[in-house]
Amino acid sequence: MTYTFFDFLQLVGALGIFIFGMKIFSDGLQKVAGSKLRSILKGMTRNRFTGVLTGFGTTTITQSSTTTTVMVVSFVNAGLLTFVESTGVIMGANIGTTVTAWMVAIFGFKFQITPIAVMMIGLFFPFLFVSNLKLRNIAEAMIGFGILFIGLDFIKDAVPDIDQNPEIFAFLDSFTDYGYLSLLLFVGVGTILTLLTQSSSAATAITLVMLFQGWISFPIAAAMILGENIGTTVTANIAALIGNVHAKRAARFHFFFNFAGVIWMLIVIYPFLNGIDWIMQQFSPGSLSVFSDDPAARPNATLALSLFHTTFNVLNVIFLFAFVPHMVRFVERIQPDKGSADDRFELKYINIGLMSSAELSIEQARKEISLFAKMVEKMHYGFLGLVYKKPEKQRKFLKKLEKREEITDQLEVEIAEYLVQISENTNVSSDSIRKIRNMQSMINDLERIGDLYFQMSKTYERTLDDEQEKVPDEALEELREMLSAVHDAIIIMKDNILSRTAEVDLQAAIDMERKIDEIRDRLRERHYARLEDGVYRVRSGIVYLDLLNRLEKIGDHIMNVSEAAAGKKFLVSKIEGTLPPVRKEAKSRNQ
């Protein structure tokens, strides 16, 4: 029977079902894990050994080493992990990815699991419509598990039979007669296959099917597995292209670590495969050798390939563990840190994209908002420099405040878009939706704080050019008290942004906001007294009062951010007032 183009489309469709099932299974497991996944990831920061365990556990949960390594690159880029700490997780991810191969080999080829898979889908399908989110996520994972093995069964049926299509065997055989060169060739085939499927697990499943159907021999299948170990590093390297130097280093380390493993394995591959065959003979006495062409040996050969996959990755970690510091230095040498400008706009936490679960994505956004708050604090320091530094340095602070205000505008837009993506592209819970809305509120208030500092700088700029608007030193010294209280409020706000909702110190924020109001009222009374005594001109007084009122307004927005971090409705109701706005078009005067 000739293998037709229609048969080939069936094979592609079967592969699509398998990958789709794996994705649903992986997504469901990640949603079930939820915050637990974040807790597992905390183990990364201890040492390389716990990092290996963390990488193994995370990959077992996500069922994807690619997901784990991209997550690691993102965390390194975010500063949650150092480059050195990430190395252990990457090594553990290589071991964790072998779990999928065992699942496919045992359930896909040793047992007839398709009827069970269909029953599982029927059993869990009704739970997709229950109100309990955890049950829905478990049902999703189990349905994905069922679809995965139905897809695998379809792949086995869609792959052409070698006996009925000898021309396919003749074609493959023409590439397998070159001995060691054939192994190198199929290492490349495995790498390309992983790049095409964008999943080492899917590529491994295809290799197992090819071995089971007799398309390729056991050594060739082992070579393809080695190639897939290289191919799986590409996705993380692509993700790191837009990351910082530390993210790039983590991705490069993953490639060089896996590549070094493939090199030493290719040197000892034939005695190593003989050892795998010997182990299989011990556990299954009387069974045929995995090198046999007999179809009866194929189910055992798939198990032997899974054993090879796991043994290789475990030994690779053991052998190269001591050389990790040398590899780290090598990667640091080829990927040097060129440094970065202080005021350059660059997202540090969310520029790699959405994480594998809504919960982790929200945490990334929270870290980026924390960076936003630090930028606001820099604007506070910039305003202090503008008011209290020597005249020759004041213009420099004006430019810094203008630049940083532009950055706050960009931060608001980028973070807001990321939060929208989380709600659109992931199955988020009602609790996560509330967090997203509170974060949207936070970034709106933080951007408004940036605007207020910029407006204050433009107001104060007038005093540099017009002697009649100059504020007396006595008044500026009194203003220090207000600026100090606002800075204390910013510090409390920064801590609250990074705290869990239940741990937010809202009382401290309320007390500080009241203190700011009290200082504003007291300084305003002194201002009116100075006006009555003729200490300064009316125009100078207007400038001083404008600065005072805007600082109090900043205190209000800081309070709003803390309340949003606590998940509370706004407790302090403020009347907006009638502050004369300074239009952003005024920036052009200094451009």
C-alpha positions in Angstrom: 0.0 0.0 0.0 1.5 3.3 -1.1 1.8 6.1 1.5 -0.2 9.1 0.2 -0.2 12.8 0.9 -3.6 12.3 2.6 -1.9 9.8 5.0 0.9 12.4 5.6 -1.8 15.0 6.6 -3.3 12.5 9.0 0.2 12.1 10.6 0.5 15.9 10.9 -3.0 16.1 12.4 -2.2 13.3 14.9 1.0 15.1 15.9 -1.1 18.3 16.4 -3.5 16.4 18.7 -0.6 15.1 20.7 1.0 18.5 21.1 -2.3 20.1 21.9 -3.0 17.5 24.6 0.4 18.0 26.1 -0.2 21.8 26.2 -3.6 21.4 27.9 -2.1 18.8 30.3 0.8 21.2 31.1 -1.4 24.3 31.5 -3.8 22.4 33.8 -1.0 21.1 36.0 0.4 24.6 36.3 -2.9 26.0 37.3 -3.4 23.3 39.9 0.0 24.1 41.3 -0.7 27.9 41.3 1.0 29.6 44.2 2.7 26.3 45.1 4.7 26.6 41.9 6.0 30.0 43.1 6.9 28.4 46.5 8.9 25.6 44.7 10.7 28.3 42.7 11.9 29.9 46.0 14.1 26.9 46.5 16.2 28.2 43.6 18.2 30.7 45.7 19.8 28.3 48.2 22.5 26.4 46.3 23.1 24.5 43.1 22.0 21.2 44.6 18.6 22.5 45.7 18.5 24.3 42.4 18.7 20.9 40.6 15.8 19.5 42.7 13.8 22.7 42.0 14.4 22.4 38.3 13.4 18.7 38.4 10.2 19.4 40.4 9.2 22.4 38.3 9.7 20.6 35.0 7.7 17.6 36.4 4.8 19.9 37.2 4.9 21.9 34.0 5.8 18.8 31.9 8.0 21.1 29.8 11.7 21.8 30.3 11.3 24.6 27.8 8.7 26.3 30.1 11.1 25.9 33.1 14.1 27.3 31.3 12.2 30.2 29.8 10.9 30.9 33.3 14.4 30.8 34.7 15.7 33.2 32.0 12.8 35.5 32.8 13.6 35.3 36.6 17.3 36.0 36.0 16.3 38.9 33.7 14.0 40.2 36.5 16.8 39.9 39.2 14.9 37.3 41.2 17.7 34.9 40.4 21.4 35.4 39.9 23.0 33.8 36.8 24.9 31.3 39.1 21.8 30.3 41.0 20.0 29.6 37.7 22.5 27.0 36.7 21.2 24.4 39.1 17.7 24.8 38.0 18.7 24.4 34.3 20.5 21.1 35.2 17.4 19.9 37.1 15.1 20.8 34.2 17.1 18.5 31.9 16.4 15.6 34.3 12.7 16.5 34.7 12.0 16.5 31.0 12.7 12.7 31.0 9.5 12.0 33.0 7.4 12.6 29.8 9.4 10.1 27.9 8.8 7.4 30.6 5.1 8.2 30.6 4.9 7.9 26.8 7.0 4.7 26.7 5.1 2.9 29.5 1.5 4.0 28.8 1.8 4.5 25.1 3.6 1.3 24.0 3.4 -1.2 26.9 -0.3 -0.9 27.6 -3.4 -0.2 25.6 -4.2 3.1 27.3 -6.5 4.7 24.6 -9.8 3.3 26.0 -8.7 4.4 29.5 -7.8 7.9 28.1 -11.3 8.2 26.5 -12.9 7.1 29.8 -10.9 9.7 31.7 -12.1 12.5 29.3 -15.7 11.3 29.9 -15.2 11.2 33.7 -13.6 14.6 34.0 -15.4 16.5 31.2 -18.4 17.5 33.5 -16.1 19.0 36.0 -15.1 21.7 33.4 -18.5 23.4 34.2 -18.3 23.4 38.0 -17.8 26.6 40.0 -14.8 25.2 41.9 -11.7 26.5 40.1 -9.4 23.9 41.5 -11.7 21.1 40.3 -11.9 22.8 36.8 -8.1 22.9 36.6 -7.7 19.2 37.6 -10.3 18.3 35.0 -8.4 20.3 32.4 -5.2 18.5 33.2 -6.8 15.1 33.1 -8.5 15.8 29.8 -5.2 17.0 28.4 -3.6 13.8 29.6 -6.3 11.8 27.8 -6.0 13.8 24.5 -2.2 13.4 24.7 -2.4 9.6 24.6 -5.2 9.6 22.0 -2.9 11.7 19.8 -0.1 9.3 20.4 -2.3 6.4 19.3 -3.2 8.3 16.2 0.5 8.9 15.5 1.2 5.2 15.7 -1.6 4.5 13.3 -0.7 7.3 10.9 3.0 6.4 10.7 3.5 4.3 7.6 4.2 0.6 8.1 7.8 -0.3 7.1 6.8 -3.7 5.7 4.1 -2.2 3.4 6.3 0.8 2.4 9.8 -0.6 2.0 10.9 2.5 0.0 10.7 4.5 3.2 13.0 2.1 5.0 15.4 2.1 1.9 15.5 5.9 2.1 16.3 6.0 5.9 18.7 3.0 5.5 20.7 5.1 3.0 21.5 7.5 5.9 22.2 4.9 8.5 25.1 3.0 6.8 27.8 5.5 7.6 28.5 4.2 11.2 29.6 7.0 13.5 28.8 9.7 10.9 25.2 8.5 10.8 24.9 9.1 14.6 26.2 12.7 14.1 23.7 13.2 11.2 20.8 12.1 13.4 21.9 14.3 16.3 21.3 17.1 13.8 17.9 15.5 12.8 16.9 15.4 16.5 17.9 19.1 17.0 15.9 20.2 13.9 12.9 18.1 15.0 12.8 19.9 18.3 13.1 23.3 16.6 10.1 22.4 14.4 7.9 21.1 17.2 9.1 23.7 19.7 8.9 20.9 22.3 11.5 18.4 23.3 8.8 16.2 24.8 6.9 16.1 21.4 10.2 15.4 19.6 11.0 12.6 22.1 7.5 11.1 21.5 8.0 11.1 17.7 11.4 9.4 18.2 9.8 6.7 20.4 7.2 6.1 17.7 9.8 5.9 15.0 11.7 3.3 17.1 8.5 1.4 17.9 7.5 1.2 14.3 10.9 0.0 13.2 11.9 3.1 11.2 15.1 3.6 13.0 17.5 1.5 15.1 18.1 1.9 18.8 21.5 3.7 18.3 20.0 6.1 15.8 17.1 6.8 18.2 19.6 7.5 21.0 21.4 10.0 18.7 18.2 11.8 18.0 17.6 12.1 21.8 21.0 13.7 22.1 20.0 16.2 19.3 16.8 17.0 21.1 18.8 17.9 24.2 20.5 20.5 22.1 17.3 21.7 20.4 15.5 22.3 23.6 18.0 25.1 24.5 17.1 27.2 21.5 13.7 28.5 22.8 15.3 29.9 26.0 18.1 31.5 23.9 15.4 33.2 21.7 13.6 34.4 24.8 16.9 35.8 26.2 17.5 37.9 23.0 15.4 40.8 24.5 16.6 40.2 28.1 19.5 41.7 30.0 23.0 40.3 30.0 22.3 38.0 33.0 19.3 36.4 31.1 21.5 35.9 28.1 24.1 34.2 30.2 21.6 31.8 31.7 20.4 30.8 28.2 24.0 30.4 26.9 24.9 28.3 29.9 21.9 26.0 29.1 23.2 25.5 25.6 26.9 24.9 26.5 25.9 22.6 29.4 23.8 20.4 27.1 26.2 20.6 24.2 29.1 19.4 26.5 27.0 16.5 27.6 26.3 15.5 24.0 30.0 15.6 23.2 31.1 13.3 26.0 28.2 10.9 25.4 29.1 10.6 21.7 32.6 9.5 22.7 31.3 6.6 24.8 27.9 6.0 23.1 28.4 2.4 21.9 29.6 0.9 25.2 27.0 3.0 27.0 24.2 1.7 24.8 25.5 -1.9 25.4 25.3 -1.1 29.2 21.6 0.0 28.7 20.9 -3.2 26.9 22.5 -5.3 29.7 20.4 -3.5 32.3 17.2 -4.2 30.3 18.2 -7.9 30.1 18.6 -8.0 33.9 15.1 -6.6 34.5 13.5 -8.6 31.8 15.3 -12.0 31.5 14.8 -13.8 28.3 13.7 -10.6 26.4 15.3 -9.8 23.0 18.1 -7.4 22.8 17.2 -3.8 22.1 19.5 -3.9 19.1 17.4 -6.7 17.5 15.3 -6.0 14.3 12.6 -8.3 15.6 9.3 -6.4 16.1 8.8 -8.2 19.4 11.8 -6.3 20.8 10.4 -2.9 20.0 8.3 -2.3 23.2 11.4 -3.0 25.3 13.5 -0.8 23.0 11.2 2.2 23.8 11.7 1.6 27.5 15.4 1.3 27.0 15.4 4.6 25.1 13.7 6.3 28.1 16.3 4.7 30.4 19.0 6.1 28.1 17.4 9.5 28.2 17.2 9.6 32.0 20.6 8.0 32.7 22.4 10.3 30.3 20.8 13.5 31.8 21.5 12.3 35.4 25.1 11.4 34.7 25.6 14.6 32.8 24.6 16.6 35.9 26.9 14.4 38.1 29.9 14.6 35.8 29.6 18.4 35.0 28.5 19.6 38.4 32.1 20.3 39.5 32.8 22.1 36.2 29.9 24.5 36.5 32.0 27.4 38.0 34.4 27.1 35.0 31.5 27.0 32.6 30.0 30.1 34.3 33.3 32.0 33.9 33.5 30.9 30.2 29.9 32.2 29.6 30.7 35.4 31.4 33.7 35.9 29.2 31.8 35.4 25.9 28.8 37.4 27.2 30.4 40.4 29.0 28.4 43.0 30.9 28.7 46.2 29.0 26.8 48.2 31.7 23.7 50.4 31.2 22.7 54.0 31.6 20.9 55.0 34.8 18.0 56.7 33.2 17.4 54.5 30.1 13.9 53.2 29.7 14.1 49.4 30.0 11.6 47.0 31.4 13.4 44.6 33.7 10.7 42.2 34.9 8.1 41.7 32.1 10.0 42.2 28.9 10.3 38.5 28.2 6.5 38.1 28.1 3.8 36.2 30.0 4.9 33.5 32.4 3.5 30.0 32.4 0.7 30.8 34.8 -1.4 33.9 35.8 0.0 33.8 39.3 3.6 34.0 38.2 2.7 36.7 35.6 1.1 38.8 38.3 4.2 38.5 40.5 6.3 39.7 37.5 4.0 42.7 37.1 4.3 43.4 40.9 8.1 43.5 40.6 7.8 45.9 37.6 5.5 48.2 39.6 8.1 48.1 42.4 10.6 49.4 39.8 8.0 52.0 38.9 7.9 53.1 42.6 11.7 53.3 42.6 11.6 55.6 39.6 9.2 57.8 41.5 11.6 57.9 44.4 14.4 58.9 42.0 12.2 61.8 40.9 11.8 62.8 44.6 15.6 62.9 44.9 15.8 64.8 41.6 13.4 67.5 43.0 15.5 67.7 46.2 18.6 68.3 44.0 16.8 70.9 42.0 15.7 72.9 45.0 18.7 72.5 47.4 21.8 72.0 45.2 24.0 74.8 43.8 22.7 76.8 40.9 25.1 75.4 38.4 23.7 71.9 39.0 20.0 72.8 39.0 19.6 72.6 35.2 21.0 69.1 35.3 18.3 68.0 37.7 15.6 69.7 35.5 16.6 67.5 32.6 16.7 64.4 34.8 13.2 65.1 36.1 11.9 65.6 32.5 13.5 62.4 31.3 12.2 60.4 34.3 8.7 61.7 33.8 8.8 60.4 30.2 9.9 57.0 31.6 6.9 56.9 34.1 4.6 57.5 31.1 6.1 54.6 29.2 6.1 52.4 32.3 2.4 53.0 32.8 1.5 52.0 29.2 3.8 48.9 29.2 2.6 47.6 32.5 -1.0 48.3 31.7 -0.7 46.4 28.5 0.9 43.4 30.2 -1.8 43.3 32.8 -4.4 43.2 30.1 -2.5 40.4 28.4 -2.6 38.4 31.7 -6.4 38.7 31.9 -6.9 37.9 28.2 -4.4 35.1 27.6 -4.7 33.1 30.8 -7.5 31.5 32.8 -7.4 33.8 35.8 -9.3 33.4 39.0 -11.5 36.1 40.5 -8.8 36.7 43.1 -6.3 37.3 40.3 -8.7 39.7 38.5 -8.9 41.8 41.7 -5.1 41.9 41.9 -4.9 43.0 38.3 -7.4 45.8 38.8 -5.6 47.0 41.9 -2.3 47.0 40.0 -4.0 49.0 37.2 -4.9 51.5 39.9 -1.4 51.6 41.4 0.3 52.4 38.1 -2.2 55.1 37.4 -1.4 56.8 40.7 2.3 56.3 40.3 2.2 57.9 36.9 0.3 60.8 38.4 3.0 61.2 41.0 5.6 61.4 38.3 3.5 64.1 36.6 3.2 66.1 39.8 7.0 66.0 40.4 7.5 67.2 36.8 4.9 70.0 37.2 6.7 71.1 40.4 10.0 71.2 38.6 8.5 73.4 35.9 7.0 75.7 38.6 10.3 76.0 40.4 12.1 76.6 37.1 10.4 79.9 36.9 12.1 81.0 40.1 15.5 80.4 38.4 14.7 82.9 35.6 12.5 85.4 37.5 13.9 87.0 40.7 10.3 88.2 41.6 9.2 84.6 41.9 12.2 83.4 44.0 11.1 81.7 47.2 13.1 82.8 50.3 15.5 80.4 51.9 13.5 80.4 55.1 10.4 79.0 53.3 12.5 76.5 51.4 14.0 75.2 54.7 10.5 74.7 56.1 9.6 72.8 52.9 12.3 70.2 53.8 10.0 68.9 56.5 7.2 68.3 54.0 9.6 66.7 51.5 11.0 64.4 54.3 7.5 63.2 55.2 6.6 62.5 51.6 9.8 60.5 51.2 8.9 58.5 54.3 5.5 57.8 52.7 7.2 56.6 49.5 9.3 54.1 51.5 6.2 52.7 53.1 4.5 52.5 49.7 7.4 50.6 48.2 7.3 48.1 51.0 3.5 47.7 50.6 3.8 47.1 46.8 6.0 44.1 47.4 4.0 42.7 50.4 1.2 40.2 50.2 -2.2 41.7 50.4 -2.8 40.5 53.9 0.6 41.8 55.1 0.3 45.4 53.8 1.0 47.9 56.6 -2.0 50.2 55.8 -2.0 51.8 59.2 1.5 53.2 58.7 0.5 54.6 55.4 -2.6 56.2 56.9 -0.6 57.7 59.7 2.0 59.1 57.3 -0.7 60.6 55.0 -2.3 62.3 58.0 1.2 63.7 59.0 1.6 65.1 55.5 -1.8 66.8 55.8 -0.9 68.2 59.2 2.5 69.6 58.0 0.8 71.1 54.9 -1.8 72.9 57.1 0.9 74.1 59.5 3.2 75.4 56.8 0.3 77.0 55.0 -0.5 79.0 58.1 3.1 80.2 58.3 3.0 81.1 54.7 0.0 83.4 55.2 1.8 85.0 58.2 4.8 85.7 56.0 2.6 87.2 53.3 1.0 89.5 55.9 4.4 90.5 57.2 5.6 91.3 53.7 8.5 88.7 53.9 8.1 87.9 50.2 6.2 89.0 47.2 2.8 87.6 46.3 4.2 85.8 43.2 6.8 84.1 45.3 4.1 83.1 47.8 2.0 81.6 45.0 5.0 79.5 43.9 5.6 78.2 47.4 1.9 77.4 48.0 1.8 75.6 44.7 4.7 73.4 45.7 3.1 72.7 49.1 -0.2 71.7 47.6 1.3 69.5 45.0 3.4 67.7 47.6 0.2 67.1 49.6 -1.4 65.8 46.5 1.5 63.4 46.0 0.8 62.1 49.5 -2.8 61.4 48.5 -1.6 59.3 45.5 0.9 57.5 47.6 -1.9 56.6 50.0 -4.0 55.4 47.0 -1.2 53.0 46.0 -0.9 51.5 49.5 -4.7 51.0 49.6 -4.7 49.3 46.3 -1.8 47.1 47.5 -4.0 46.2 50.5 -6.9 45.4 48.2 -9.0 48.1 50.0 -11.4 50.7 48.6 -10.0 54.2 48.9 -10.3 55.2 52.5 -9.3 58.8 52.2 -11.7 60.8 50.1 -10.0 63.9 48.7 -11.4 66.9 46.9 -9.2 67.4 43.8 -8.8 71.1 44.3 -8.0 73.6 41.7 -4.3 73.5 41.3 -3.2 75.3 38.2 -2.0 72.6 35.8 1.4 72.8 34.1 0.9 71.5 30.6 3.3 68.8 29.4 3.8 71.0 26.3 6.0 73.1 28.5 8.6 70.4 28.2 9.5 71.7 24.8 11.1 74.8 26.2 14.1 72.9 27.2 14.3 70.5 24.3 
